[in-house]
């Protein structure tokens, strides 16, 4: 039985069943600094509608708070009100201007007001370049993301924390279909846990526990999640 495809182009098409774009807002080459240092204070001019000069030779036109929101979105993986309330408010105040600048970079802004998260994705144009870096997911990566997303949607307060052992308990149903030893499964689980943490899908707490990122509510389409969930449920039964 072939496994569902979990790699793709990073663009969502009707009926698509890949969850490869698990790193929203992380453009290629984004490991570099955004170039806006904490030591440079903004010009506190009275004209809030235009960009103040933040450094010698600055040709920007956006006000400083809008620039910061733009930089955080491009750096990725996402912007959340809970972890960065000031920048979140700046985004909402200057959303139209930020959207314009992102469109200049072939990026689309997604704002989830309920979850209070925002991220960028490639624009849905056939001739547009791919800007957002993809994260190729393994079988176990996808299985765990589907499980975490379901837990998040079922949570009354929209917050979920999980441990590595809890993830192992859920993914154990797929261990036998891999045909490897228990040690192989442990290594695969370690790699999955590290990959989802590095991508921002899991946010470390204390010990081996992590908070599930609220962006999982939005970043994947309902159709592709439903298709993959059905396939993974079937595969789990075959492995039992």
C-alpha positions as CSV (number, residue, x, y, z in Angstrom):
1,X,0.0,0.0,0.0
2,X,1.5,3.3,-1.0
3,X,1.7,6.1,1.6
4,X,0.0,9.4,1.1
5,X,2.1,12.0,-0.5
6,X,3.4,14.6,2.0
7,X,5.7,16.6,-0.3
8,X,4.7,19.1,-2.8
9,X,5.0,22.6,-4.3
10,X,3.9,24.5,-1.3
11,X,0.7,25.8,-3.1
12,X,-2.7,24.4,-2.1
13,X,-4.8,23.2,-5.0
14,X,-8.3,21.8,-4.8
15,X,-8.2,18.2,-3.7
16,X,-4.5,18.3,-2.9
17,X,-3.4,16.0,-0.1
18,X,0.1,17.3,0.9
19,X,1.0,19.2,4.0
20,X,4.5,20.1,2.9
21,X,4.4,23.8,3.7
22,X,4.6,23.3,7.5
23,X,6.8,26.4,7.9
24,X,4.6,29.3,7.1
25,X,6.3,32.6,6.5
26,X,9.9,31.2,6.3
27,X,11.2,32.5,3.0
28,X,14.3,31.0,1.4
29,X,17.4,32.4,2.9
30,X,15.6,33.8,5.9
31,X,18.4,32.6,8.3
32,X,19.9,36.1,7.8
33,X,19.2,38.9,10.1
34,X,16.3,41.2,9.2
35,X,18.7,44.2,9.4
36,X,16.7,46.1,11.9
37,X,18.7,46.4,15.1
38,X,17.3,47.0,18.5
39,X,19.7,49.9,19.1
40,X,18.2,52.1,16.4
41,X,15.4,54.1,17.8
42,X,12.7,55.4,15.4
43,X,12.3,59.1,14.6
44,X,9.3,60.2,16.7
45,X,8.0,62.7,14.2
46,X,4.4,63.8,14.4
47,X,3.5,62.5,10.9
48,X,2.3,58.9,11.8
49,X,1.1,58.3,8.3
50,X,4.5,58.2,6.7
51,X,7.7,56.3,7.4
52,X,10.2,58.1,9.6
53,X,13.9,57.9,8.8
54,X,15.3,55.2,11.0
55,X,18.9,55.3,9.9
56,X,21.1,57.4,7.5
57,X,20.1,56.7,3.9
58,X,16.8,55.1,4.9
59,X,14.4,55.3,1.9
60,X,11.5,53.4,3.6
61,X,8.1,54.9,3.6
62,X,6.3,52.7,6.3
63,X,6.1,53.8,9.9
64,X,8.4,51.9,12.2
65,X,5.8,49.7,13.8
66,X,4.5,48.6,10.4
67,X,8.1,47.8,9.3
68,X,8.6,45.7,12.3
69,X,5.4,43.7,11.7
70,X,6.5,43.2,8.1
71,X,9.9,42.0,9.1
72,X,8.6,39.6,11.6
73,X,6.2,38.1,9.1
74,X,8.9,37.6,6.4
75,X,11.3,36.2,9.0
76,X,8.6,33.7,10.1
77,X,7.4,31.3,10.9
78,X,4.4,33.3,12.1
79,X,3.3,36.3,14.2
80,X,1.2,35.6,17.3
81,X,-0.6,38.1,19.5
82,X,0.2,36.1,22.7
83,X,4.0,36.1,22.2
84,X,4.3,39.5,20.6
85,X,1.3,41.7,21.4
86,X,2.8,45.0,20.4
87,X,3.8,43.8,16.9
88,X,0.4,42.1,16.5
89,X,-1.4,45.4,17.3
90,X,0.9,47.2,14.8
91,X,0.0,44.6,12.1
92,X,-3.7,45.2,12.6
93,X,-3.2,49.0,12.6
94,X,-1.2,48.9,9.3
95,X,-2.6,45.8,7.7
96,X,-3.3,47.3,4.3
97,X,0.2,48.8,4.0
98,X,1.8,45.5,5.1
99,X,-0.3,43.6,2.6
100,X,0.9,45.9,-0.2
101,X,4.6,45.4,0.6
102,X,4.1,41.6,0.9
103,X,2.4,41.5,-2.5
104,X,5.5,43.2,-4.0
105,X,7.4,40.1,-2.8
106,X,4.8,37.6,-4.2
107,X,3.6,36.9,-0.7
108,X,0.0,36.7,0.6
109,X,-0.8,37.6,4.2
110,X,-3.1,35.3,6.2
111,X,-4.6,36.7,9.4
112,X,-6.6,34.5,11.7
113,X,-8.4,36.9,14.1
114,X,-9.8,34.1,16.2
115,X,-6.5,32.3,16.8
116,X,-4.7,35.7,16.8
117,X,-2.0,34.5,14.5
118,X,-0.7,35.7,11.1
119,X,1.7,34.3,8.5
120,X,2.6,34.6,4.9
121,X,2.3,32.2,2.0
122,X,3.1,32.2,-1.7
123,X,0.5,34.0,-3.8
124,X,-1.8,31.7,-5.8
125,X,-0.6,32.7,-9.2
126,X,0.7,30.2,-11.8
127,X,3.6,32.3,-12.9
128,X,4.7,33.5,-9.4
129,X,8.0,32.4,-8.0
130,X,8.1,30.2,-4.9
131,X,9.3,32.4,-2.1
132,X,8.3,30.5,1.1
133,X,10.7,27.7,1.9
134,X,9.1,24.3,2.1
135,X,9.6,21.8,4.9
136,X,9.4,18.2,3.5
137,X,7.5,16.1,6.0
138,X,7.9,12.4,6.7
139,X,5.1,10.0,7.3
140,X,5.4,10.4,11.1
141,X,5.6,14.2,10.8
142,X,2.3,14.3,9.0
143,X,0.6,11.8,11.3
144,X,1.6,13.9,14.4
145,X,0.6,17.2,12.8
146,X,-2.9,15.8,12.1
147,X,-3.2,14.6,15.7
148,X,-2.0,17.9,17.1
149,X,-4.3,19.9,14.9
150,X,-7.3,17.8,16.0
151,X,-6.4,18.3,19.7
152,X,-6.1,22.1,19.1
153,X,-9.5,22.3,17.4
154,X,-11.1,20.3,20.3
155,X,-9.5,22.4,23.0
156,X,-12.1,24.8,24.7
157,X,-9.5,27.5,25.2
158,X,-7.5,26.9,22.0
159,X,-4.4,25.8,23.9
160,X,-2.8,22.4,23.9
161,X,0.4,21.1,25.5
162,X,1.9,17.7,24.7
163,X,4.9,15.7,25.8
164,X,7.2,13.6,23.7
165,X,5.9,10.5,25.4
166,X,2.3,11.4,24.5
167,X,3.4,11.9,20.9
168,X,5.0,8.5,21.0
169,X,1.9,6.9,22.4
170,X,-0.2,8.2,19.5
171,X,2.4,7.4,16.8
172,X,2.9,3.9,18.1
173,X,0.0,2.7,16.1
174,X,2.1,3.2,12.9
175,X,5.3,1.6,14.2
176,X,4.8,-1.8,12.8
177,X,4.1,-0.7,9.3
178,X,7.6,0.8,9.1
179,X,9.1,-2.6,9.6
180,X,12.0,-1.3,11.7
181,X,13.2,-2.0,15.2
182,X,12.0,-0.2,18.3
183,X,15.3,1.7,18.2
184,X,14.6,2.8,14.6
185,X,11.2,4.1,15.6
186,X,12.7,6.0,18.5
187,X,15.2,7.7,16.2
188,X,12.4,8.6,13.8
189,X,10.3,10.0,16.6
190,X,13.2,12.1,17.9
191,X,13.7,13.5,14.4
192,X,10.0,14.3,14.1
193,X,9.9,16.1,17.4
194,X,13.0,18.1,16.6
195,X,11.7,19.0,13.1
196,X,8.3,20.3,14.3
197,X,10.0,22.2,17.1
198,X,12.4,23.9,14.8
199,X,9.6,24.8,12.3
200,X,7.6,26.5,15.1
201,X,4.7,24.0,15.1
202,X,5.7,23.0,18.6
203,X,6.9,25.6,21.1
204,X,9.1,24.3,24.0
205,X,7.9,24.6,27.6
206,X,9.7,22.8,30.4
207,X,11.1,19.3,30.2
208,X,9.9,17.4,27.2
209,X,6.6,19.3,26.9
210,X,5.7,21.7,24.1
211,X,2.7,24.0,23.3
212,X,1.0,23.3,20.0
213,X,1.2,26.4,17.8
214,X,-2.2,28.0,17.2
215,X,-1.1,28.5,13.5
216,X,-2.0,24.8,13.0
217,X,-5.7,25.9,13.0
218,X,-5.2,27.9,9.9
219,X,-2.1,26.8,7.9
220,X,-3.7,23.6,6.4
221,X,-6.9,23.5,4.4
222,X,-9.9,21.6,5.6
223,X,-10.1,19.5,2.4
224,X,-6.5,18.3,2.5
225,X,-6.7,17.6,6.2
226,X,-9.9,15.5,5.8
227,X,-8.4,13.5,2.9
228,X,-5.2,12.7,4.8
229,X,-7.0,12.0,8.1
230,X,-9.1,9.4,6.4
231,X,-6.1,7.8,4.7
232,X,-4.0,7.7,7.9
233,X,-7.0,6.2,9.9
234,X,-7.2,3.4,7.3
235,X,-3.4,2.8,7.5
236,X,-3.6,2.7,11.3
237,X,-6.2,-0.1,11.1
238,X,-4.1,-2.1,8.7
239,X,-1.2,-1.8,11.1
240,X,-3.2,-3.0,14.1
